[in-house]
Amino acid sequence: MGQTNVIREAVNHFFWTLVLQGLVFVALAILIIMYPALLFALVSATFLVIGLSLLVLAGKIRTAYQSLPKILQ
């Protein structure tokens, strides 16, 4: 039961990471349309946020994978 919870938490975190990234992209698209001069700064910030969130997500997936029974690995 505990392993199922870890996997559920990892999938839940993955889902919310994708939702957050989608919202960030929509907000950035609107800002770029309104302020084209900020394109460089907004793209740089986007890469930073996505990179950090992917590192966190990779850690969650690794934790979930390590908690699986050896039979499933």
Contacts in CASP RR format, 6 or more apart in sequence:
PFRMAT RR
TARGET T0000
AUTHOR 0000-0000-0000
METHOD contacts of the structure
MODEL  1
MGQTNVIREAVNHFFWTLVLQGLVFVALAILIIMYPALLFALVSATFLVI
GLSLLVLAGKIRTAYQSLPKILQ
2 67 0 8 1.000
3 67 0 8 1.000
3 68 0 8 1.000
3 69 0 8 1.000
6 63 0 8 1.000
6 64 0 8 1.000
6 67 0 8 1.000
7 64 0 8 1.000
7 67 0 8 1.000
7 68 0 8 1.000
9 60 0 8 1.000
9 64 0 8 1.000
10 60 0 8 1.000
10 61 0 8 1.000
10 63 0 8 1.000
10 64 0 8 1.000
13 56 0 8 1.000
13 57 0 8 1.000
13 60 0 8 1.000
14 57 0 8 1.000
14 60 0 8 1.000
14 61 0 8 1.000
17 53 0 8 1.000
17 56 0 8 1.000
17 57 0 8 1.000
20 53 0 8 1.000
21 49 0 8 1.000
21 50 0 8 1.000
21 53 0 8 1.000
24 46 0 8 1.000
24 49 0 8 1.000
24 50 0 8 1.000
25 46 0 8 1.000
28 42 0 8 1.000
28 43 0 8 1.000
28 46 0 8 1.000
31 38 0 8 1.000
31 42 0 8 1.000
32 38 0 8 1.000
32 39 0 8 1.000
32 42 0 8 1.000
65 73 0 8 1.000
END
